Amino acid sequence: MIVFDPGTLRQCRKKLKLKQADVATKICKSAGCVSKQENGEMRVTADDLAAYANLYGVSICSFYKEIIKHKKMEVLLWQKSFMQ
């Protein structure tokens, strides 16, 4: 399952050494809104994702991660150990 990871917003911002207020100004949002989106407390719209991606110079896909359910992970680990 692929899910949005709000923490990546913060990681990208910090990598560029930007403050939330800097980002907010550039994407026409409040610093509080940026903070809430980075913490997963507020939904990020498709338009916001595009603005963040453009500002940070990354693909929108960068804000998503794959979650592997526990059972599947066990099978993958077993297969990997079996093949070695």
FENURKA-V943352 format. One record per pair of residues at least 24 apart in sequence whose C-alpha atoms are under 10 Angstrom apart, sorted by the first residue. I is the first residue (numbers start at 0). J is the second residue. Records with the same first field share a line. If there is no record, write none. Layout:
BEGIN
I = J ; J
END
This chain:
BEGIN
0 = 64 ; 65 ; 66 ; 67 ; 68
1 = 60 ; 63 ; 64 ; 65 ; 66 ; 67
2 = 62 ; 63 ; 64 ; 65 ; 66
3 = 39 ; 43 ; 59 ; 60 ; 61 ; 62 ; 63 ; 64 ; 65
4 = 37 ; 38 ; 39 ; 61 ; 62 ; 63 ; 64 ; 65
5 = 35 ; 36 ; 37 ; 38 ; 39 ; 40 ; 41 ; 42 ; 43 ; 62 ; 63 ; 64
6 = 36 ; 37 ; 38 ; 39 ; 62 ; 63
7 = 37 ; 38 ; 61 ; 62 ; 63 ; 64
8 = 33 ; 34 ; 36 ; 37 ; 38 ; 39 ; 48 ; 51 ; 52 ; 55 ; 61 ; 62
9 = 33 ; 34 ; 36 ; 37 ; 38
10 = 37 ; 62
11 = 51 ; 52 ; 54 ; 55 ; 56 ; 57 ; 61 ; 62
12 = 37 ; 51 ; 54 ; 55
14 = 55
15 = 54 ; 55 ; 56
17 = 55
22 = 50 ; 51 ; 54 ; 55
23 = 51
25 = 50 ; 51 ; 54
26 = 50 ; 51 ; 53 ; 54
END
